């Protein structure tokens, strides 16, 4: 049996009902010597049921779909005019905010945009 789960994680799971008296020493947890005193470490499967609930709530496929939508909205635009304010340039698709990268851009250069903002990457 491996003891790798810190006491803090079990306290977060149990909340106000946490008490070390609810668990058995050398079965559910062990005390490890540290520099000054001891530390309580629980067995690795003590949070097993909770970790399954967290995975169900995260919804990994939904996150992947969101990133695919962001990629689909990227457009290639050509810089047509630079302003005295180097944070804004005109493109063939409209005005784009380029942040602190305006001094690096040249008229005629192709950039990636997402809406009205420049995205770093190769166009």
Backbone as CSV, one residue per row, in Angstrom:
resi,resn,N_x,N_y,N_z,CA_x,CA_y,CA_z,C_x,C_y,C_z
1,UNK,0.838,-1.172,0.000,0.000,0.000,0.000,0.893,1.250,0.000
2,UNK,0.588,2.210,-0.878,1.372,3.437,-0.934,0.638,4.558,-0.228
3,UNK,1.385,5.365,0.489,0.833,6.511,1.197,1.412,7.773,0.565
4,UNK,0.591,8.425,-0.279,1.092,9.581,-1.020,0.195,10.808,-0.937
5,UNK,-1.027,10.673,-0.416,-1.979,11.783,-0.391,-1.756,12.612,0.871
6,UNK,-1.530,13.899,0.693,-1.281,14.781,1.834,-2.580,15.067,2.592
7,UNK,-2.418,15.404,3.851,-3.554,15.668,4.724,-4.408,16.823,4.211
8,UNK,-3.797,17.779,3.552,-4.510,18.950,3.045,-5.599,18.551,2.047
9,UNK,-5.312,17.585,1.172,-6.289,17.146,0.174,-7.497,16.495,0.833
10,UNK,-7.264,15.716,1.879,-8.372,15.062,2.576,-9.182,16.104,3.342
11,UNK,-8.523,17.103,3.911,-9.229,18.183,4.611,-10.127,18.949,3.647
12,UNK,-9.645,19.212,2.432,-10.451,19.919,1.441,-11.671,19.104,1.042
13,UNK,-11.501,17.788,0.924,-12.615,16.930,0.539,-13.657,16.857,1.646
14,UNK,-13.223,16.645,2.891,-14.155,16.456,4.006,-14.733,17.762,4.525
15,UNK,-14.006,18.854,4.388,-14.487,20.144,4.873,-14.495,20.211,6.388
16,UNK,-15.586,20.722,6.953,-15.679,20.895,8.401,-15.788,19.578,9.149
17,UNK,-16.223,18.531,8.484,-16.378,17.237,9.152,-15.057,16.469,9.266
18,UNK,-13.945,17.047,8.814,-12.659,16.361,8.877,-12.209,16.202,10.324
19,UNK,-11.814,14.976,10.648,-11.205,14.680,11.942,-10.308,13.472,11.750
20,UNK,-9.134,13.516,12.312,-8.201,12.404,12.192,-8.721,11.178,12.930
21,UNK,-9.638,11.383,13.888,-10.228,10.270,14.641,-11.114,9.405,13.748
22,UNK,-11.558,9.929,12.601,-12.398,9.164,11.684,-11.613,8.122,10.898
23,UNK,-10.301,8.180,10.923,-9.452,7.295,10.147,-8.567,6.466,11.075
24,UNK,-8.126,5.287,10.586,-7.289,4.386,11.384,-5.821,4.588,11.009
25,UNK,-4.992,4.712,12.041,-3.556,4.864,11.798,-2.980,3.542,11.304
26,UNK,-2.013,3.609,10.411,-1.342,2.481,9.758,-2.262,1.693,8.827
27,UNK,-3.511,2.101,8.716,-4.415,1.501,7.742,-4.825,2.564,6.723
28,UNK,-5.382,3.668,7.196,-5.775,4.775,6.330,-4.676,5.819,6.188
29,UNK,-3.872,5.998,7.216,-2.815,6.998,7.176,-1.620,6.540,7.998
30,UNK,-0.488,7.183,7.730,0.734,6.965,8.517,1.311,8.323,8.884
31,UNK,2.129,8.321,9.918,2.836,9.543,10.315,4.270,9.427,9.823
32,UNK,4.720,10.453,9.125,6.090,10.478,8.603,6.868,11.561,9.325
33,UNK,8.110,11.252,9.653,8.962,12.232,10.313,9.438,13.246,9.287
34,UNK,9.346,14.511,9.668,9.886,15.585,8.846,10.892,16.341,9.693
35,UNK,11.375,17.413,9.208,12.438,18.142,9.897,12.090,18.454,11.355
36,UNK,10.913,18.999,11.573,10.459,19.309,12.923,9.089,18.681,13.123
37,UNK,8.993,17.538,13.766,7.719,16.913,14.055,7.374,15.810,13.080
38,UNK,6.057,15.649,12.845,5.582,14.598,11.944,4.545,15.164,10.984
39,UNK,4.311,14.420,9.932,3.320,14.790,8.923,2.415,13.589,8.700
40,UNK,1.125,13.845,8.519,0.160,12.779,8.257,0.017,12.629,6.743
41,UNK,0.156,11.368,6.253,0.036,11.064,4.831,-0.948,9.909,4.681
42,UNK,-1.961,10.095,3.829,-3.003,9.089,3.634,-2.657,8.167,2.473
43,UNK,-3.338,7.003,2.429,-3.084,6.050,1.343,-3.603,6.642,0.023
44,UNK,-3.040,6.167,-1.076,-3.298,6.805,-2.364,-4.718,6.609,-2.885
45,UNK,-5.424,5.580,-2.457,-6.781,5.355,-2.975,-7.862,5.966,-2.089
46,UNK,-7.496,6.774,-1.117,-8.481,7.373,-0.212,-9.351,8.392,-0.947
47,UNK,-8.820,9.017,-2.002,-9.561,10.021,-2.764,-10.113,9.466,-4.068
48,UNK,-10.096,8.164,-4.257,-10.479,7.538,-5.519,-11.847,7.925,-6.012
49,UNK,-12.845,7.885,-5.152,-14.199,8.202,-5.577,-14.327,9.673,-5.935
50,UNK,-13.646,10.526,-5.214,-13.732,11.961,-5.468,-13.065,12.313,-6.787
51,UNK,-11.934,11.670,-7.104,-11.241,11.998,-8.350,-12.099,11.638,-9.563
52,UNK,-12.913,10.574,-9.485,-13.801,10.228,-10.584,-14.841,11.315,-10.800
53,UNK,-15.373,11.879,-9.717,-16.349,12.951,-9.835,-15.741,14.183,-10.483
54,UNK,-14.503,14.498,-10.141,-13.836,15.667,-10.706,-13.632,15.489,-12.204
55,UNK,-13.253,14.302,-12.639,-13.051,14.040,-14.065,-14.371,14.194,-14.815
56,UNK,-15.484,13.728,-14.228,-16.779,13.863,-14.880,-17.195,15.323,-15.015
57,UNK,-16.843,16.168,-14.033,-17.235,17.568,-14.065,-16.394,18.377,-15.039
58,UNK,-15.159,17.979,-15.279,-14.269,18.751,-16.147,-14.779,18.744,-17.575
59,UNK,-15.172,17.600,-18.071,-15.712,17.523,-19.429,-14.655,17.802,-20.474
60,UNK,-13.669,16.936,-20.604,-12.567,17.148,-21.526,-13.007,17.362,-22.983
61,UNK,-13.980,16.621,-23.531,-14.376,16.858,-24.918,-14.890,18.274,-25.156
62,UNK,-15.574,18.872,-24.172,-16.079,20.233,-24.327,-14.922,21.206,-24.494
63,UNK,-13.845,21.021,-23.717,-12.684,21.890,-23.833,-12.037,21.748,-25.207
64,UNK,-11.986,20.536,-25.730,-11.383,20.323,-27.035,-12.206,21.008,-28.124
65,UNK,-13.530,20.972,-28.014,-14.396,21.618,-28.997,-14.185,23.128,-28.959
66,UNK,-14.003,23.684,-27.768,-13.786,25.125,-27.653,-12.496,25.526,-28.357
67,UNK,-11.444,24.757,-28.225,-10.198,25.113,-28.887,-10.332,24.967,-30.397
68,UNK,-11.106,23.992,-30.867,-11.315,23.853,-32.306,-12.092,25.037,-32.857
69,UNK,-13.046,25.571,-32.092,-13.790,26.750,-32.533,-12.870,27.954,-32.650
70,UNK,-11.949,28.104,-31.684,-11.005,29.218,-31.744,-10.114,29.102,-32.975
71,UNK,-9.676,27.903,-33.287,-8.820,27.709,-34.457,-9.591,28.026,-35.736
72,UNK,-10.866,27.682,-35.777,-11.673,27.907,-36.974,-11.876,29.394,-37.248
73,UNK,-11.812,30.258,-36.225,-12.040,31.687,-36.412,-10.778,32.448,-36.788
74,UNK,-9.631,31.800,-36.855,-8.397,32.479,-37.258,-8.454,32.816,-38.744
75,UNK,-7.987,34.044,-39.083,-7.968,34.479,-40.473,-6.593,35.023,-40.812
76,UNK,-6.217,34.894,-42.055,-4.982,35.510,-42.543,-5.333,36.869,-43.130
77,UNK,-4.612,37.899,-42.686,-4.846,39.258,-43.174,-3.515,39.863,-43.594
78,UNK,-3.576,40.789,-44.542,-2.382,41.475,-45.013,-2.396,42.905,-44.479
79,UNK,-1.273,43.334,-43.889,-1.158,44.682,-43.336,-1.143,45.675,-44.489
80,UNK,-2.043,46.685,-44.443,-2.120,47.679,-45.514,-1.652,49.059,-45.061
81,UNK,-1.692,49.340,-43.750,-1.294,50.662,-43.267,-0.868,50.574,-41.815
82,UNK,0.195,51.324,-41.478,0.640,51.428,-40.093,0.329,52.830,-39.583
83,UNK,-0.048,52.938,-38.321,-0.362,54.212,-37.685,0.805,54.673,-36.825
84,UNK,0.820,55.970,-36.451,1.852,56.434,-35.516,1.798,55.680,-34.181
85,UNK,0.593,55.270,-33.778,0.462,54.420,-32.603,0.782,52.992,-33.053
86,UNK,1.925,52.425,-32.639,2.341,51.133,-33.183,1.497,49.948,-32.718
87,UNK,0.503,50.175,-31.881,-0.317,49.067,-31.401,-1.482,48.735,-32.323
88,UNK,-1.728,49.580,-33.332,-2.856,49.372,-34.233,-2.353,49.426,-35.675
89,UNK,-2.868,48.506,-36.500,-2.576,48.524,-37.937,-3.872,48.291,-38.690
90,UNK,-3.901,48.753,-39.937,-5.022,48.447,-40.827,-4.652,47.235,-41.660
91,UNK,-5.626,46.371,-41.875,-5.428,45.206,-42.734,-6.509,45.206,-43.796
92,UNK,-6.410,44.274,-44.719,-7.440,44.169,-45.737,-8.777,43.726,-45.153
93,UNK,-8.812,43.238,-43.930,-10.046,42.825,-43.250,-10.549,43.878,-42.262
94,UNK,-9.769,44.946,-42.009,-10.169,45.982,-41.056,-9.046,46.311,-40.091
95,UNK,-9.344,47.132,-39.084,-8.356,47.558,-38.097,-8.109,46.432,-37.094
96,UNK,-6.821,46.213,-36.753,-6.430,45.113,-35.877,-5.506,45.641,-34.789
97,UNK,-5.736,45.187,-33.550,-4.868,45.505,-32.428,-3.733,44.489,-32.415
98,UNK,-2.476,44.990,-32.441,-1.323,44.093,-32.490,-0.488,44.159,-31.223
99,UNK,-0.877,44.972,-30.257,-0.148,45.049,-28.996,1.214,45.676,-29.167
100,UNK,2.193,45.148,-28.503,3.547,45.678,-28.561,4.358,45.184,-29.731
101,UNK,3.732,44.508,-30.678,4.455,43.937,-31.814,4.342,44.799,-33.070
102,UNK,3.763,45.982,-32.978,3.554,46.829,-34.146,4.839,47.295,-34.790
103,UNK,5.886,47.523,-34.001,7.156,47.987,-34.571,7.854,46.888,-35.366
104,UNK,7.434,45.636,-35.214,8.041,44.527,-35.947,7.341,44.248,-37.273
105,UNK,6.145,44.804,-37.459,5.366,44.525,-38.660,5.725,45.475,-39.792
106,UNK,5.527,44.986,-41.015,5.778,45.790,-42.209,4.527,45.798,-43.062
107,UNK,4.364,46.854,-43.855,3.230,46.922,-44.777,3.389,45.811,-45.802
108,UNK,2.311,45.067,-46.034,2.338,43.937,-46.969,2.559,42.602,-46.284
109,UNK,2.873,42.613,-45.004,3.117,41.371,-44.274,1.784,40.693,-43.947
110,UNK,1.768,39.361,-43.985,0.575,38.590,-43.651,0.627,38.213,-42.173
111,UNK,-0.485,38.446,-41.445,-0.567,38.118,-40.029,-1.828,37.302,-39.765
112,UNK,-1.863,36.575,-38.641,-3.052,35.844,-38.220,-3.859,36.712,-37.280
113,UNK,-5.174,36.737,-37.462,-6.042,37.516,-36.591,-7.186,36.652,-36.092
114,UNK,-7.674,37.009,-34.907,-8.856,36.387,-34.326,-9.776,37.526,-33.941
115,UNK,-10.749,37.829,-34.770,-11.592,38.985,-34.537,-10.823,40.241,-34.885
116,UNK,-10.621,41.116,-33.904,-9.879,42.356,-34.140,-8.543,42.381,-33.412
117,UNK,-7.993,41.185,-33.095,-6.712,41.095,-32.406,-5.771,40.186,-33.168
118,UNK,-4.480,40.520,-33.132,-3.484,39.686,-33.785,-3.170,38.482,-32.916
119,UNK,-2.944,37.320,-33.552,-2.570,36.091,-32.866,-1.155,35.761,-33.297
120,UNK,-0.298,35.461,-32.330,1.074,35.107,-32.678,1.108,33.727,-33.283
121,UNK,1.870,33.574,-34.326,1.982,32.299,-35.040,2.333,32.572,-36.479
122,UNK,2.501,31.517,-37.242,2.844,31.665,-38.652,1.593,31.759,-39.482
123,UNK,1.612,32.679,-40.400,0.465,32.866,-41.278,0.689,32.171,-42.594
